Amino acid sequence: MVTSRIWFTSAQKAELWERWKQGQSISSISRALDRRNKTGVQRIVSLHGGIAPSARRRAASALGLAEREEISRGIAAGLAIRAIARSLG
């Protein structure tokens, strides 16, 4: 019997952590999320040590969409890397 893994969506993970914070058991959380067994829920909870991970956010030093687009257009136009860097500031 081959089974494929069913991944949790972001909304399901948020609900999982909210229910965990309320003190619900892993079994009741897995039933609420319509999971056949509790191993998926148990894996996520144990992977993070029972503490919900903080929301992901980009570093301030990461390039924004406009900057990445400008780099892409500069490369397509055949500009040198230093010329592209100068245009970005």
C-alpha positions as CSV (number, residue, x, y, z in Angstrom):
1,M,0.0,0.0,0.0
2,V,1.5,3.3,-1.1
3,T,0.2,6.5,0.5
4,S,1.1,10.0,-0.4
5,R,1.7,12.5,2.3
6,I,-0.9,15.2,2.7
7,W,0.7,18.5,3.6
8,F,-0.8,21.0,6.0
9,T,-1.9,24.4,4.5
10,S,-0.9,27.6,6.2
11,A,-4.5,28.0,7.5
12,Q,-4.4,24.5,9.0
13,K,-1.1,25.1,10.7
14,A,-2.4,28.3,12.2
15,E,-5.5,26.4,13.4
16,L,-3.3,23.6,14.7
17,W,-1.2,26.0,16.8
18,E,-4.2,27.9,18.1
19,R,-5.9,24.6,19.2
20,W,-2.6,23.5,20.8
21,K,-2.3,26.8,22.7
22,Q,-5.9,26.2,24.0
23,G,-4.7,23.0,25.5
24,Q,-6.4,20.5,23.1
25,S,-4.9,17.1,22.7
26,I,-3.1,16.0,19.6
27,S,-5.9,13.5,18.9
28,S,-8.6,16.1,19.0
29,I,-6.6,18.5,16.9
30,S,-6.1,15.8,14.2
31,R,-9.8,15.0,14.2
32,A,-10.7,18.7,13.9
33,L,-8.3,18.9,10.9
34,D,-9.9,15.8,9.3
35,R,-6.7,13.7,9.6
36,R,-7.0,9.9,9.7
37,N,-4.2,9.6,12.3
38,K,-2.4,11.9,14.6
39,T,1.2,11.4,13.4
40,G,1.2,14.5,11.1
41,V,0.0,16.8,13.9
42,Q,2.4,15.1,16.4
43,R,5.3,15.6,14.0
44,I,4.7,19.3,13.6
45,V,4.3,19.9,17.3
46,S,7.4,17.8,18.3
47,L,9.5,19.4,15.5
48,H,9.0,22.8,17.0
49,G,9.2,21.6,20.7
50,G,5.5,22.5,21.3
51,I,6.1,26.2,20.6
52,A,4.5,27.8,17.6
53,P,7.2,29.2,15.2
54,S,7.3,32.9,14.7
55,A,5.9,34.3,11.4
56,R,8.4,34.4,8.6
57,R,9.6,37.7,7.3
58,R,12.3,38.9,5.0
59,A,15.4,40.4,6.3
60,A,15.7,44.2,5.8
61,S,18.8,43.7,3.7
62,A,17.0,41.4,1.2
63,L,16.2,42.8,-2.2
64,G,12.7,43.9,-2.9
65,L,10.6,43.0,-6.0
66,A,11.4,46.3,-7.8
67,E,15.1,45.8,-7.2
68,R,15.1,42.3,-8.5
69,E,13.1,43.4,-11.5
70,E,15.6,46.2,-12.2
71,I,18.5,43.7,-12.0
72,S,16.8,41.3,-14.4
73,R,16.1,44.1,-16.9
74,G,19.7,45.3,-16.6
75,I,21.1,41.8,-17.3
76,A,18.7,41.4,-20.3
77,A,19.9,44.8,-21.6
78,G,23.5,43.6,-21.4
79,L,24.6,46.0,-18.7
80,A,27.6,45.3,-16.6
81,I,27.0,44.2,-13.0
82,R,28.6,47.4,-11.7
83,A,26.4,49.6,-13.8
84,I,23.3,47.8,-12.5
85,A,24.6,48.2,-8.9
86,R,25.1,52.0,-9.5
87,S,21.6,52.3,-10.8
88,L,20.3,50.6,-7.7
89,G,22.2,53.0,-5.5
